[in-house]
């Protein structure tokens, strides 16, 4: 369980950071408010994604295992 939580925390930081940076830069560009908006968005995304990884992740893993087992 420790490994799953550590994975979720680290993967969450990386993925939400990359995605929020990309989308904010596309939508508003690099202006004087970029950094503040990006950090706020990154924080919100992180709070949403960690439970999602922990709750949805095992279900996705089971689905993938079943899908690949049948071939």
C-alpha positions as CSV (number, residue, x, y, z in Angstrom):
1,X,0.0,0.0,0.0
2,X,2.9,2.4,0.7
3,X,4.2,1.9,-2.8
4,X,0.8,2.7,-4.3
5,X,0.5,5.9,-2.3
6,X,4.0,7.0,-3.1
7,X,3.4,6.2,-6.7
8,X,0.2,8.3,-6.7
9,X,1.8,11.2,-5.0
10,X,4.8,11.3,-7.3
11,X,2.9,10.6,-10.5
12,X,0.3,13.2,-9.5
13,X,2.9,15.9,-9.1
14,X,4.5,15.1,-12.5
15,X,1.3,14.7,-14.6
16,X,-0.6,17.6,-13.1
17,X,2.4,19.8,-13.4
18,X,2.9,19.0,-17.1
19,X,-0.7,19.2,-18.0
20,X,-1.6,22.3,-16.1
21,X,1.5,24.1,-17.4
22,X,0.7,23.2,-21.0
23,X,-3.0,24.1,-20.8
24,X,-2.5,27.4,-19.0
25,X,0.3,28.4,-21.4
26,X,-2.0,27.6,-24.4
27,X,-5.1,29.3,-22.9
28,X,-3.6,32.5,-21.4
29,X,0.0,32.6,-22.7
30,X,2.9,33.7,-20.7
31,X,1.9,36.9,-19.0
32,X,2.5,38.5,-15.6
33,X,-0.2,36.3,-14.0
34,X,0.9,33.1,-15.5
35,X,2.9,31.7,-12.6
36,X,0.2,32.5,-10.0
37,X,-2.6,31.0,-12.2
38,X,-0.5,28.0,-13.0
39,X,0.4,27.2,-9.3
40,X,-3.2,27.6,-8.3
41,X,-4.4,25.3,-11.1
42,X,-1.7,22.8,-10.4
43,X,-2.7,22.7,-6.7
44,X,-6.3,22.1,-7.5
45,X,-5.5,19.5,-10.1
46,X,-3.2,17.7,-7.7
47,X,-5.9,17.5,-5.0
48,X,-8.3,16.0,-7.6
49,X,-6.0,13.6,-9.2
50,X,-4.5,11.8,-6.1
51,X,-7.9,10.3,-5.0
52,X,-8.6,9.5,-8.6
53,X,-5.3,7.6,-9.0
54,X,-5.9,5.7,-5.7
55,X,-9.6,4.9,-6.4
56,X,-9.7,4.5,-10.2
57,X,-6.2,3.2,-10.7
58,X,-6.9,-0.3,-9.3
59,X,-10.0,-0.7,-11.4
60,X,-8.1,0.4,-14.6
61,X,-5.3,-2.1,-13.7
62,X,-7.9,-4.9,-13.3
63,X,-9.4,-4.0,-16.7
64,X,-6.0,-4.0,-18.4
65,X,-5.1,-7.3,-16.8
66,X,-8.4,-8.8,-18.0
67,X,-8.0,-7.3,-21.5
68,X,-4.5,-8.6,-22.0
69,X,-5.1,-12.0,-20.4
70,X,-7.8,-12.7,-23.0
71,X,-5.3,-12.4,-25.9
